[in-house]
Amino acid sequence: MKVAALLVFLSASIALASAGNVVCYFTSWTVYRPGDEEIKHLVGLKEQNPNLKILLSMGGWNEGSETYSEVAKNQNKRDTLVQSVLSFLEENQFDGFDLDWEYPGQRGGDEWNDQPNFITLLTELKSALNAQGYILSAAVSGGVGSIDTSYPEGKAVSDALDMINVMTYDYHGDWETYVGHNAPLYPSHLDETEDQKLLNVAAGIQHWIDNGADPKKINMGIGTYGRTFTLANPSNTELYAPVYGTGEAGPYTEEAGMLGYNEICALYSDWEYTWDDEQKVPHKVKGDQWVGYDDVKSVQLKIELANQLGLGGAMVWSLDTDDFLGKCGEGKYPLLKAINDNLN
């Protein structure tokens, strides 16, 4: 299995003057991006802040599900994974492990047996890791349909984890034939079907709670990037407007279909800004290019909901696409700061 990312868990009550968890993913491939600074060694940050926790995260979208499915159903392979994780954490002075299996029962996995096997794997990992003082978390889907497929026993998943990082983003993107926002907080009046009305942050978080997850273990996912489209008709920029295809790549992320917040705020400041007061998120348009993303205002509103629901905190994907150099006049890491300043 490949390591997809390092997960930085900030004990925010001390590190960032917040009373909740602030979890920040830092992707391993960031070192290959063009930019202004080299990436510092993350573990070294603990010298500046002894309360900082660094977790190893394994998995991700590109991994698929097949390998995890094979490991989860086999006792010997589970034992090997647990021991490998423990050895790696000790050797590299990490503080815990984050499992990003996307997703049990889907994408090449065993649709009938992955769900209980996933819980068994988590239970064994937690027992071994907690005994050594390590943290166990998992990145899980924030889509209602995907939650029902992969984690029907929400309480059992919650009991087997210290933290649940809910990926409440990627509700829409260039895999669709129409415009949709990456992470709307609430539904729009333009959402017609019941499925469409559930493709939002509030619905995803509430579904985890309704399925028995402990709200105090849930971290609401917030994306520091936007999903982009090339409009079929530049004069039609509404939600569900037809698209020609994927949006153009940005100069930093170099990935068609997405832009980092650091690109959107610094390099696309002349694009027309629109605030969607139903979905509580912004988007920008220029010509045939459309991007839906989160800014400081939308992040503040998401954290307000997290506070109302009594969540444990927030999770950021990812640290390296926030405005970490402060080029946009909002200071360094404006989205991360908005989380910290507003989280109870």
MARDREN-769328 format. One record per residue (C-alpha): residue in one letter; x, y, z. Coordinates in Angstrom, 3 decimals, padded with zeros to 6 digits. Layout:
N
<residuo A east X north Y up Z>
...
***
This chain:
344
<residuo M east 000.000 north 000.000 up 000.000>
<residuo K east 001.203 north 003.524 up -000.752>
<residuo V east 001.337 north 006.468 up 001.578>
<residuo A east -001.006 north 009.080 up 000.111>
<residuo A east -000.487 north 011.936 up 002.525>
<residuo L east 000.718 north 013.092 up 005.882>
<residuo L east -002.058 north 014.130 up 008.224>
<residuo V east -001.302 north 017.018 up 010.552>
<residuo F east -003.549 north 016.962 up 013.613>
<residuo L east -003.396 north 020.280 up 015.410>
<residuo S east -004.375 north 020.324 up 019.052>
<residuo A east -006.079 north 023.567 up 018.294>
<residuo S east -006.946 north 024.598 up 021.833>
<residuo I east -003.221 north 025.211 up 022.336>
<residuo A east -001.658 north 025.371 up 018.885>
<residuo L east -004.221 north 027.687 up 017.320>
<residuo A east -006.138 north 029.090 up 020.295>
<residuo S east -009.303 north 027.175 up 019.418>
<residuo A east -011.382 north 024.865 up 021.603>
<residuo G east -011.906 north 022.164 up 018.981>
<residuo N east -009.869 north 019.853 up 016.765>
<residuo V east -008.329 north 021.296 up 013.625>
<residuo V east -007.069 north 018.549 up 011.318>
<residuo C east -005.010 north 019.519 up 008.278>
<residuo Y east -003.971 north 017.164 up 005.520>
<residuo F east -000.660 north 017.899 up 003.863>
<residuo T east -000.276 north 015.964 up 000.609>
<residuo S east 002.922 north 014.129 up -000.222>
<residuo W east 002.862 north 015.258 up -003.864>
<residuo T east 003.059 north 018.934 up -002.912>
<residuo V east 006.847 north 018.809 up -003.121>
<residuo Y east 006.576 north 018.424 up -006.901>
<residuo R east 004.579 north 021.640 up -007.404>
<residuo P east 006.140 north 024.865 up -008.645>
<residuo G east 006.011 north 027.617 up -006.078>
<residuo D east 007.808 north 030.066 up -003.843>
<residuo E east 009.035 north 027.944 up -000.927>
<residuo E east 010.290 north 024.452 up -000.201>
<residuo I east 008.159 north 022.285 up 002.083>
<residuo K east 009.576 north 022.033 up 005.581>
<residuo H east 009.912 north 018.734 up 007.437>
<residuo L east 006.636 north 018.434 up 009.317>
<residuo V east 007.861 north 016.478 up 012.291>
<residuo G east 010.302 north 019.296 up 012.987>
<residuo L east 007.326 north 021.576 up 013.696>
<residuo K east 006.885 north 019.785 up 017.016>
<residuo E east 010.033 north 021.556 up 018.200>
<residuo Q east 008.095 north 024.825 up 017.867>
<residuo N east 004.866 north 023.411 up 019.294>
<residuo P east 005.120 north 020.318 up 021.512>
<residuo N east 001.312 north 019.947 up 021.438>
<residuo L east 001.266 north 019.351 up 017.694>
<residuo K east 000.341 north 015.823 up 016.635>
<residuo I east 001.548 north 014.331 up 013.342>
<residuo L east -000.363 north 011.352 up 011.943>
<residuo L east 000.458 north 009.167 up 008.976>
<residuo S east -002.407 north 008.870 up 006.497>
<residuo M east -002.609 north 005.961 up 004.073>
<residuo G east -004.984 north 005.542 up 001.151>
<residuo G east -006.840 north 008.010 up -001.006>
<residuo W east -008.980 north 008.019 up -004.114>
<residuo N east -006.328 north 006.673 up -006.461>
<residuo E east -005.763 north 003.625 up -004.269>
<residuo G east -009.245 north 002.282 up -004.883>
<residuo S east -010.688 north -000.361 up -002.587>
<residuo E east -009.500 north -003.779 up -003.728>
<residuo T east -006.273 north -004.007 up -001.697>
<residuo Y east -007.935 north -002.809 up 001.498>
<residuo S east -010.755 north -005.279 up 000.996>
<residuo E east -008.264 north -008.133 up 000.743>
<residuo V east -006.423 north -007.051 up 003.894>
<residuo A east -009.553 north -006.434 up 005.950>
<residuo K east -010.972 north -009.938 up 005.425>
<residuo N east -007.768 north -011.797 up 006.339>
<residuo Q east -006.592 north -012.052 up 009.940>
<residuo N east -002.920 north -012.548 up 009.035>
<residuo K east -002.930 north -009.551 up 006.696>
<residuo R east -004.671 north -007.403 up 009.290>
<residuo D east -002.041 north -008.402 up 011.849>
<residuo T east 000.720 north -007.520 up 009.400>
<residuo L east -000.814 north -004.128 up 008.709>
<residuo V east -001.208 north -003.347 up 012.404>
<residuo Q east 002.396 north -004.269 up 013.161>
<residuo S east 003.685 north -002.367 up 010.134>
<residuo V east 001.806 north 000.745 up 011.187>
<residuo L east 003.114 north 000.520 up 014.750>
<residuo S east 006.698 north 000.104 up 013.526>
<residuo F east 006.420 north 002.978 up 011.061>
<residuo L east 004.920 north 005.343 up 013.639>
<residuo E east 007.644 north 004.566 up 016.167>
<residuo E east 010.455 north 004.815 up 013.635>
<residuo N east 009.297 north 008.183 up 012.302>
<residuo Q east 008.069 north 009.704 up 015.572>
<residuo F east 004.472 north 010.076 up 014.390>
<residuo D east 001.569 north 010.309 up 016.819>
<residuo G east -001.057 north 008.208 up 015.102>
<residuo F east -002.542 north 006.727 up 011.959>
<residuo D east -005.324 north 007.786 up 009.600>
<residuo L east -006.965 north 005.215 up 007.307>
<residuo D east -008.338 north 006.638 up 004.062>
<residuo W east -010.058 north 003.636 up 002.463>
<residuo E east -012.201 north 004.986 up -000.386>
<residuo Y east -014.535 north 003.183 up 000.058>
<residuo P east -015.597 north -000.067 up 001.795>
<residuo G east -017.982 north -002.001 up -000.431>
<residuo Q east -017.257 north 000.206 up -003.448>
<residuo R east -014.678 north 000.733 up -006.202>
<residuo G east -013.395 north -002.819 up -006.435>
<residuo G east -014.171 north -003.891 up -002.895>
<residuo D east -016.460 north -006.638 up -001.602>
<residuo E east -019.906 north -005.054 up -001.487>
<residuo W east -021.254 north -007.681 up 000.917>
<residuo N east -018.420 north -008.095 up 003.424>
<residuo D east -016.298 north -004.941 up 003.447>
<residuo Q east -018.498 north -003.092 up 005.911>
<residuo P east -018.127 north -005.510 up 008.876>
<residuo N east -014.508 north -006.230 up 007.919>
<residuo F east -013.783 north -002.495 up 007.962>
<residuo I east -015.064 north -002.266 up 011.524>
<residuo T east -013.006 north -005.311 up 012.525>
<residuo L east -009.883 north -003.733 up 011.034>
<residuo L east -010.517 north -000.427 up 012.799>
<residuo T east -011.197 north -002.169 up 016.108>
<residuo E east -007.915 north -004.079 up 015.940>
<residuo L east -005.986 north -000.989 up 014.894>
<residuo K east -007.475 north 001.109 up 017.687>
<residuo S east -006.749 north -001.501 up 020.329>
<residuo A east -003.101 north -001.773 up 019.289>
<residuo L east -002.535 north 001.947 up 018.682>
<residuo N east -004.296 north 003.258 up 021.779>
<residuo A east -002.309 north 000.821 up 023.929>
<residuo Q east 000.853 north 002.601 up 022.747>
<residuo G east -000.627 north 006.082 up 023.103>
<residuo Y east -001.311 north 006.593 up 019.391>
<residuo I east -004.376 north 008.202 up 017.782>
<residuo L east -006.563 north 006.431 up 015.196>
<residuo S east -008.682 north 008.352 up 012.711>
<residuo A east -010.289 north 007.608 up 009.372>
<residuo A east -011.308 north 009.707 up 006.397>
<residuo V east -014.860 north 008.773 up 005.427>
<residuo S east -017.383 north 009.803 up 002.808>
<residuo G east -019.675 north 012.774 up 003.324>
<residuo G east -022.230 north 011.697 up 000.701>
<residuo V east -025.460 north 010.235 up 002.071>
<residuo G east -025.672 north 007.460 up -000.520>
<residuo S east -022.036 north 006.518 up -000.048>
<residuo I east -022.413 north 006.557 up 003.729>
<residuo D east -025.297 north 004.091 up 003.502>
<residuo T east -023.259 north 001.795 up 001.254>
<residuo S east -019.929 north 001.872 up 003.081>
<residuo Y east -020.751 north 002.639 up 006.725>
<residuo P east -024.302 north 001.482 up 007.516>
<residuo E east -023.304 north 000.914 up 011.154>
<residuo G east -022.308 north 004.455 up 012.034>
<residuo K east -022.102 north 003.855 up 015.780>
<residuo A east -019.773 north 000.870 up 015.324>
<residuo V east -017.472 north 002.927 up 013.106>
<residuo S east -017.542 north 005.756 up 015.635>
<residuo D east -016.751 north 003.425 up 018.544>
<residuo A east -013.723 north 002.062 up 016.661>
<residuo L east -012.160 north 005.489 up 016.032>
<residuo D east -010.779 north 008.426 up 017.981>
<residuo M east -011.711 north 010.860 up 015.197>
<residuo I east -013.946 north 010.713 up 012.117>
<residuo N east -012.784 north 013.010 up 009.315>
<residuo V east -015.850 north 013.436 up 007.106>
<residuo M east -014.999 north 014.441 up 003.541>
<residuo T east -017.829 north 016.921 up 003.042>
<residuo Y east -016.647 north 018.148 up -000.344>
<residuo D east -016.501 north 016.881 up -003.945>
<residuo Y east -020.289 north 016.821 up -004.081>
<residuo H east -019.996 north 018.046 up -007.663>
<residuo G east -017.173 north 018.217 up -010.173>
<residuo D east -016.051 north 017.741 up -013.739>
<residuo W east -017.218 north 014.117 up -013.785>
<residuo E east -020.699 north 015.578 up -014.289>
<residuo T east -022.194 north 017.194 up -017.396>
<residuo Y east -023.446 north 020.301 up -015.589>
<residuo V east -022.305 north 022.964 up -013.145>
<residuo G east -022.392 north 022.175 up -009.434>
<residuo H east -020.607 north 023.543 up -006.381>
<residuo N east -017.846 north 021.505 up -004.785>
<residuo A east -019.172 north 021.833 up -001.221>
<residuo P east -022.480 north 023.638 up -000.739>
<residuo L east -023.467 north 024.010 up 002.885>
<residuo Y east -027.197 north 023.659 up 002.116>
<residuo P east -029.323 north 022.657 up -000.893>
<residuo S east -030.492 north 025.026 up -003.633>
<residuo H east -034.011 north 025.545 up -004.951>
<residuo L east -032.566 north 024.305 up -008.242>
<residuo D east -031.994 north 020.868 up -006.701>
<residuo E east -034.948 north 018.866 up -008.011>
<residuo T east -034.426 north 015.236 up -007.036>
<residuo E east -034.098 north 013.893 up -003.504>
<residuo D east -030.532 north 012.794 up -004.281>
<residuo Q east -029.605 north 016.301 up -005.411>
<residuo K east -031.036 north 017.809 up -002.233>
<residuo L east -028.708 north 015.600 up -000.147>
<residuo L east -025.500 north 016.617 up -001.921>
<residuo N east -024.395 north 019.161 up 000.652>
<residuo V east -022.368 north 019.469 up 003.847>
<residuo A east -025.283 north 019.775 up 006.278>
<residuo A east -026.978 north 016.631 up 004.957>
<residuo G east -023.782 north 014.580 up 005.046>
<residuo I east -022.853 north 015.499 up 008.616>
<residuo Q east -026.412 north 015.032 up 009.862>
<residuo H east -026.569 north 011.575 up 008.289>
<residuo W east -023.504 north 010.443 up 010.228>
<residuo I east -025.082 north 011.690 up 013.440>
<residuo D east -028.440 north 010.058 up 012.620>
<residuo N east -026.594 north 006.770 up 011.986>
<residuo G east -025.174 north 006.803 up 015.504>
<residuo A east -021.782 north 008.520 up 015.209>
<residuo D east -020.647 north 010.530 up 018.219>
<residuo P east -020.712 north 014.207 up 017.130>
<residuo K east -017.702 north 014.934 up 019.348>
<residuo K east -015.608 north 012.579 up 017.195>
<residuo I east -016.719 north 014.133 up 013.901>
<residuo N east -014.521 north 016.668 up 012.124>
<residuo M east -016.307 north 018.543 up 009.322>
<residuo G east -014.299 north 018.471 up 006.104>
<residuo I east -013.531 north 021.815 up 004.459>
<residuo G east -011.812 north 022.076 up 001.090>
<residuo T east -009.193 north 024.716 up 000.349>
<residuo Y east -009.770 north 024.281 up -003.366>
<residuo G east -012.538 north 024.617 up -005.922>
<residuo R east -013.949 north 022.435 up -008.671>
<residuo T east -013.930 north 023.966 up -012.145>
<residuo F east -015.891 north 023.636 up -015.367>
<residuo T east -015.788 north 024.901 up -018.936>
<residuo L east -019.281 north 026.210 up -019.657>
<residuo A east -021.064 north 025.130 up -022.820>
<residuo N east -022.645 north 028.593 up -022.987>
<residuo P east -020.725 north 031.394 up -021.169>
<residuo S east -023.958 north 033.363 up -020.772>
<residuo N east -025.523 north 030.556 up -018.700>
<residuo T east -023.686 north 030.367 up -015.392>
<residuo E east -026.423 north 028.994 up -013.080>
<residuo L east -026.216 north 025.728 up -011.192>
<residuo Y east -026.929 north 022.795 up -013.488>
<residuo A east -025.943 north 024.842 up -016.557>
<residuo P east -024.530 north 022.476 up -019.212>
<residuo V east -020.760 north 022.275 up -019.457>
<residuo Y east -018.403 north 021.583 up -022.313>
<residuo G east -015.955 north 019.804 up -020.064>
<residuo T east -013.289 north 020.189 up -017.419>
<residuo G east -012.049 north 023.597 up -016.298>
<residuo E east -008.547 north 024.682 up -017.196>
<residuo A east -005.641 north 023.780 up -014.900>
<residuo G east -004.047 north 026.366 up -012.628>
<residuo P east -000.316 north 027.169 up -012.594>
<residuo Y east 000.336 north 025.774 up -009.099>
<residuo T east -001.865 north 022.703 up -008.836>
<residuo E east -001.499 north 021.905 up -012.548>
<residuo E east -004.631 north 019.738 up -012.480>
<residuo A east -007.555 north 020.274 up -014.831>
<residuo G east -010.878 north 020.509 up -013.040>
<residuo M east -009.636 north 022.077 up -009.817>
<residuo L east -007.963 north 025.223 up -008.509>
<residuo G east -006.403 north 025.849 up -005.111>
<residuo Y east -007.709 north 028.732 up -003.033>
<residuo N east -004.218 north 030.246 up -003.304>
<residuo E east -004.686 north 030.301 up -007.087>
<residuo I east -008.282 north 031.551 up -007.022>
<residuo C east -007.677 north 034.494 up -004.701>
<residuo A east -004.290 north 035.581 up -006.063>
<residuo L east -004.421 north 034.848 up -009.776>
<residuo Y east -008.137 north 035.051 up -010.582>
<residuo S east -009.107 north 038.148 up -008.615>
<residuo D east -010.588 north 039.756 up -011.739>
<residuo W east -013.124 north 036.946 up -012.215>
<residuo E east -016.745 north 037.867 up -011.453>
<residuo Y east -017.642 north 036.880 up -007.871>
<residuo T east -021.131 north 035.612 up -006.957>
<residuo W east -022.395 north 034.657 up -003.496>
<residuo D east -025.079 north 031.937 up -003.445>
<residuo D east -027.173 north 032.831 up -000.414>
<residuo E east -029.068 north 029.520 up -000.475>
<residuo Q east -026.042 north 027.257 up -000.579>
<residuo K east -023.917 north 029.723 up 001.440>
<residuo V east -020.914 north 029.435 up -000.859>
<residuo P east -019.297 north 031.568 up -003.592>
<residuo H east -018.331 north 030.933 up -007.175>
<residuo K east -016.375 north 032.868 up -009.789>
<residuo V east -016.780 north 033.105 up -013.549>
<residuo K east -014.717 north 034.479 up -016.395>
<residuo G east -015.650 north 033.724 up -019.980>
<residuo D east -016.397 north 030.014 up -020.154>
<residuo Q east -014.562 north 029.186 up -016.890>
<residuo W east -016.605 north 028.534 up -013.702>
<residuo V east -015.220 north 027.637 up -010.265>
<residuo G east -017.116 north 026.908 up -007.065>
<residuo Y east -015.015 north 027.080 up -003.907>
<residuo D east -014.913 north 028.111 up -000.242>
<residuo D east -013.763 north 031.511 up 000.997>
<residuo V east -013.476 north 033.013 up 004.479>
<residuo K east -017.193 north 033.862 up 004.637>
<residuo S east -018.396 north 030.376 up 003.645>
<residuo V east -015.909 north 028.715 up 006.013>
<residuo Q east -017.187 north 030.835 up 008.887>
<residuo L east -020.754 north 029.700 up 008.187>
<residuo K east -019.690 north 026.048 up 008.030>
<residuo I east -017.946 north 026.337 up 011.371>
<residuo E east -021.081 north 027.937 up 012.830>
<residuo L east -022.981 north 024.787 up 011.859>
<residuo A east -020.233 north 022.572 up 013.297>
<residuo N east -020.565 north 024.452 up 016.585>
<residuo Q east -024.357 north 024.139 up 016.585>
<residuo L east -024.122 north 020.387 up 016.052>
<residuo G east -021.520 north 019.951 up 018.789>
<residuo L east -018.886 north 018.519 up 016.452>
<residuo G east -015.362 north 017.744 up 017.564>
<residuo G east -013.861 north 020.127 up 015.053>
<residuo A east -012.958 north 020.590 up 011.416>
<residuo M east -010.724 north 018.894 up 008.875>
<residuo V east -008.934 north 020.706 up 006.051>
<residuo W east -008.075 north 019.254 up 002.658>
<residuo S east -005.491 north 020.454 up 002.200>
<residuo L east -003.004 north 022.719 up 003.942>
<residuo D east -000.968 north 023.329 up 000.785>
<residuo T east -003.751 north 025.016 up -001.216>
<residuo D east -004.704 north 027.612 up 001.377>
<residuo D east -003.065 north 031.018 up 000.827>
<residuo F east -000.047 north 030.027 up 002.903>
<residuo L east 002.040 north 032.978 up 001.700>
<residuo G east -000.659 north 035.574 up 002.384>
<residuo K east -000.657 north 036.958 up -001.150>
<residuo C east -004.351 north 037.914 up -001.156>
<residuo G east -004.359 north 040.479 up 001.632>
<residuo E east -006.071 north 038.244 up 004.206>
<residuo G east -002.922 north 037.163 up 006.013>
<residuo K east -001.337 north 033.738 up 005.838>
<residuo Y east -003.654 north 030.705 up 005.838>
<residuo P east -006.918 north 032.741 up 005.798>
<residuo L east -009.196 north 029.681 up 005.533>
<residuo L east -007.413 north 027.867 up 008.331>
<residuo K east -007.530 north 031.028 up 010.431>
<residuo A east -011.279 north 031.356 up 009.776>
<residuo I east -011.747 north 027.840 up 011.165>
<residuo N east -009.614 north 028.525 up 014.219>
<residuo D east -011.197 north 031.894 up 014.989>
<residuo N east -014.762 north 030.560 up 014.869>
<residuo L east -014.548 north 027.016 up 016.205>
<residuo N east -015.979 north 026.603 up 019.713>
***
